[in-house]
Amino acid sequence: MFTHAEWKARAAALKLRNQCWIDGAFVPSLSGARFETVNPATGAVITDVARGGAEDIDRAVKVARRAFEDRRWSGKTPGERKEVLLKLAALIRENVPELALLDTLDMGKLIKDSSTVDAPGSAYFFQWHAEAIDKIYDEIAPTGGRDLAMVRRIPLGVIGAVVPWNFPLDMATWKLAPALAMGNSVVLKPAEQSPLSALRLAELAAEAGLPDGVLNVVPGYGQDAGQALGRHPDVDCLVFTGSTGVGKLFQRYAGESNMKQVWLETGGKSPNLIFAAADLDKAAEMAAFGIFFNQGEVCSANSRMLVHADVADEMVARMEARARAIVPGDPLDPASTLGSLVDRAHTDTVMGFVEAGKREARLVCGGERVSLNGSDAFVQPTIFVGASQEARIVREEIFGPVLSIQTFRDEEEAVAMANASVYGLAASVWTRDLSRALSLSDRLNAGTVSVNTVDALSAMTPFGGIKQSGFGRDLSIHSFDKYSALKTVWIKY
Ligand code: NAD
């Protein structure tokens, strides 16, 4: 790990890629338009970036289609694709400090996290999907007679991917690794707040041997580049991670255009249930991680703690002590414990929730916006207790370091409170009672239920939600389902 001064020196020396990446080359947007990307931790402009519009999306989709149809990638064997993607994983590992810096500068996350979690994670996810792809077998159906019915898994064609800013490199990777491993071509639209790591990743993919035109990156705003991708008549499948509201727009775009497949990973309001007989120390340690990691800008953040009334006071005191030990600091300082939020606009939104919370509940700690190094995009870790189920801070996704603690008296009440949400991404349960853990894992409406931990996640397990947290799964062998179709080939002999 570098020192604070070393990270700052490396940041100053970065060579930034700030054009569209189309057909294996950096090119300006066709209109020549550009937009600024800002470091939220200082307010300084990092660079200006090509602002892709509908015409750039169209150009990228045409290039991706040609690359798919001439089989320069889709026609390679799984083993050949594996080799290229393993090389990409190795290149990401060689460039971890640079990729980590790009995300930290773009969206304010701690360099401590981007250099140990995000960038190494991206390398591992590429490696995992690369290694999996030549171990998936097709099927022969049990028809009998003089028939041979093969069920083959084929790539879909051109994938559009639209991703958010909270884990810029990893959210792009979760889509790209299985899509490319399966043999598809991709047009990726990163979030306007954080386009830089995706552009560098595309360049590394080319260096690894990915043929030109297979991966294209068009930076730009959601309402133009994002919408154009969602509505493009020649995109076969649109994969999205982001807010529930925008996810619904992609369903509409698909319905109003070519009925492309749409897979959504959207918002969350995940409950964390603490029973009296839990290891309260461990529960508090992990609950603090679960809500304050990445400034709370995590879709599966445990933003609602539901604690048994018998241990509520004890738990609130433990959480308060942990929250007070986490203080906003320069994200480039490895000693900092909380970075900045992604931008001022999002900080205003989070503070709007905090102000609502002050009216709806009792503030335990935090609740203030913090100015640092010329930026006021920092928010103290904030805890509220005693909000009702109707309170905004209980119902709505805040996407910031804000925790609401409520109490329950028995398991029935805990389940009812936990499930009273439009979201269903993740849930956690803390108990030493095994049958309670299993029964609750059945009853909690969530894509992932973690027991005696929070937000359990790995390349080997599917990640995604139910209800308005979306559908379809990232990660694991199941992620390939989104990027492939089954084709039946029936032969009589
Ligand atoms: P967002 O929905 O505002 O933006 C996500 C992407 O959609 C960006 O690339 C953006 O440019 C694009 N977009 C915005 N408006 C658009 C439009 N009108 N048409 C087409 N594209 C548009 O989300 P965000 O603020 O970047 O990210 C935060 C959200 O992402 C949270 O709700 C969070 O829960 C969610 N998220 C979910 C997961 C998951 O796996 N379920 C993971 C990370 C983040």
Boltz pocket constraint, residues with backbone or C-beta under 6 A from the ligand:
constraints:
  - pocket:
      binder: B
      contacts: [[A, 162], [A, 163], [A, 164], [A, 165], [A, 166], [A, 171], [A, 189], [A, 190], [A, 191], [A, 192], [A, 220], [A, 221], [A, 222], [A, 223], [A, 224], [A, 225], [A, 226], [A, 227], [A, 230], [A, 241], [A, 242], [A, 243], [A, 244], [A, 246], [A, 247], [A, 249], [A, 265], [A, 266], [A, 267], [A, 268], [A, 298], [A, 299], [A, 300], [A, 397], [A, 399], [A, 425], [A, 463], [A, 464], [A, 465], [A, 469], [A, 470]]
      max_distance: 6.0
